[in-house]
Amino acid sequence: MQENDEPKIDGDGLTLKGKISGAGQAILGEIERLAGVITADPLAQQEGEFNVEVGELREEIESDLKEDRDSDE
């Protein structure tokens, strides 16, 4: 038996992985930032802040793409 390995795409044209990637990265970045505060590691703090910012940007881009797709229909 073969399983279908193709990603499932919903009505928005995004995969589940694509929808949660930005939020997930922001959450993990926040955890990493807090871990850096607890361990007094400034490099981990900065990397966490970077991941939070990138996650927020990814969410914005994903919502803009969704809006563009909706306006095209």
VEXDOVO-316186 format. One record per residue (C-alpha): residue number from 1; residue in one letter; x negated, y negated, z negated. Coordinates in Angstrom, 3 decimals, always signed. Layout:
BEGIN
<node seq="NUM" type="A" X="X" Y="Y" Z="Z"/>
...
***
This chain:
BEGIN
<node seq="1" type="M" X="+0.000" Y="+0.000" Z="+0.000"/>
<node seq="2" type="Q" X="-1.204" Y="-3.479" Z="+0.835"/>
<node seq="3" type="E" X="-0.230" Y="-6.483" Z="-1.173"/>
<node seq="4" type="N" X="+0.413" Y="-9.807" Z="+0.461"/>
<node seq="5" type="D" X="-2.486" Y="-12.055" Z="-0.573"/>
<node seq="6" type="E" X="-1.150" Y="-15.151" Z="+1.164"/>
<node seq="7" type="P" X="-0.385" Y="-18.028" Z="-1.211"/>
<node seq="8" type="K" X="+3.281" Y="-18.713" Z="-1.735"/>
<node seq="9" type="I" X="+4.292" Y="-22.143" Z="-0.486"/>
<node seq="10" type="D" X="+7.359" Y="-23.853" Z="-1.878"/>
<node seq="11" type="G" X="+9.651" Y="-26.408" Z="-0.242"/>
<node seq="12" type="D" X="+7.146" Y="-29.197" Z="-0.859"/>
<node seq="13" type="G" X="+4.504" Y="-27.421" Z="+1.170"/>
<node seq="14" type="L" X="+2.260" Y="-27.045" Z="-1.874"/>
<node seq="15" type="T" X="+1.121" Y="-23.864" Z="-3.530"/>
<node seq="16" type="L" X="+1.579" Y="-23.392" Z="-7.248"/>
<node seq="17" type="K" X="-2.195" Y="-23.618" Z="-7.602"/>
<node seq="18" type="G" X="-2.159" Y="-26.940" Z="-5.759"/>
<node seq="19" type="K" X="+0.555" Y="-28.331" Z="-8.005"/>
<node seq="20" type="I" X="-1.151" Y="-27.573" Z="-11.291"/>
<node seq="21" type="S" X="-4.737" Y="-28.163" Z="-10.264"/>
<node seq="22" type="G" X="-4.793" Y="-31.875" Z="-11.128"/>
<node seq="23" type="A" X="-2.985" Y="-31.486" Z="-14.433"/>
<node seq="24" type="G" X="-5.083" Y="-28.482" Z="-15.352"/>
<node seq="25" type="Q" X="-8.303" Y="-30.307" Z="-14.649"/>
<node seq="26" type="A" X="-7.164" Y="-33.281" Z="-16.744"/>
<node seq="27" type="I" X="-6.206" Y="-31.022" Z="-19.649"/>
<node seq="28" type="L" X="-9.469" Y="-29.098" Z="-19.539"/>
<node seq="29" type="G" X="-11.377" Y="-32.366" Z="-19.279"/>
<node seq="30" type="E" X="-9.671" Y="-33.668" Z="-22.395"/>
<node seq="31" type="I" X="-10.519" Y="-30.473" Z="-24.269"/>
<node seq="32" type="E" X="-14.118" Y="-30.751" Z="-23.103"/>
<node seq="33" type="R" X="-14.276" Y="-34.385" Z="-24.175"/>
<node seq="34" type="L" X="-12.966" Y="-33.546" Z="-27.637"/>
<node seq="35" type="A" X="-15.425" Y="-30.662" Z="-27.953"/>
<node seq="36" type="G" X="-18.202" Y="-33.101" Z="-27.107"/>
<node seq="37" type="V" X="-17.007" Y="-35.442" Z="-29.851"/>
<node seq="38" type="I" X="-16.914" Y="-32.620" Z="-32.396"/>
<node seq="39" type="T" X="-20.387" Y="-31.355" Z="-31.464"/>
<node seq="40" type="A" X="-21.793" Y="-34.881" Z="-31.020"/>
<node seq="41" type="D" X="-22.802" Y="-34.063" Z="-27.441"/>
<node seq="42" type="P" X="-22.537" Y="-37.240" Z="-25.368"/>
<node seq="43" type="L" X="-23.088" Y="-35.352" Z="-22.105"/>
<node seq="44" type="A" X="-20.067" Y="-33.107" Z="-22.769"/>
<node seq="45" type="Q" X="-18.000" Y="-36.172" Z="-23.692"/>
<node seq="46" type="Q" X="-18.856" Y="-37.893" Z="-20.419"/>
<node seq="47" type="E" X="-18.240" Y="-34.768" Z="-18.372"/>
<node seq="48" type="G" X="-14.843" Y="-34.378" Z="-20.046"/>
<node seq="49" type="E" X="-13.939" Y="-37.992" Z="-19.286"/>
<node seq="50" type="F" X="-15.004" Y="-37.451" Z="-15.671"/>
<node seq="51" type="N" X="-12.771" Y="-34.373" Z="-15.381"/>
<node seq="52" type="V" X="-9.818" Y="-36.272" Z="-16.870"/>
<node seq="53" type="E" X="-10.239" Y="-39.052" Z="-14.297"/>
<node seq="54" type="V" X="-10.610" Y="-36.602" Z="-11.407"/>
<node seq="55" type="G" X="-7.533" Y="-34.693" Z="-12.583"/>
<node seq="56" type="E" X="-5.487" Y="-37.892" Z="-12.661"/>
<node seq="57" type="L" X="-6.679" Y="-38.828" Z="-9.173"/>
<node seq="58" type="R" X="-5.772" Y="-35.371" Z="-7.856"/>
<node seq="59" type="E" X="-2.270" Y="-35.729" Z="-9.313"/>
<node seq="60" type="E" X="-1.880" Y="-39.123" Z="-7.624"/>
<node seq="61" type="I" X="-3.079" Y="-37.749" Z="-4.291"/>
<node seq="62" type="E" X="-0.757" Y="-34.752" Z="-4.551"/>
<node seq="63" type="S" X="+2.235" Y="-36.985" Z="-5.280"/>
<node seq="64" type="D" X="+1.296" Y="-39.296" Z="-2.382"/>
<node seq="65" type="L" X="+1.071" Y="-36.315" Z="-0.038"/>
<node seq="66" type="K" X="+4.458" Y="-35.118" Z="-1.219"/>
<node seq="67" type="E" X="+5.974" Y="-38.541" Z="-0.614"/>
<node seq="68" type="D" X="+4.453" Y="-38.641" Z="+2.879"/>
<node seq="69" type="R" X="+5.862" Y="-35.215" Z="+3.675"/>
<node seq="70" type="D" X="+9.280" Y="-36.236" Z="+2.384"/>
<node seq="71" type="S" X="+9.276" Y="-39.431" Z="+4.465"/>
<node seq="72" type="D" X="+8.352" Y="-37.460" Z="+7.605"/>
<node seq="73" type="E" X="+11.423" Y="-35.271" Z="+7.282"/>
***
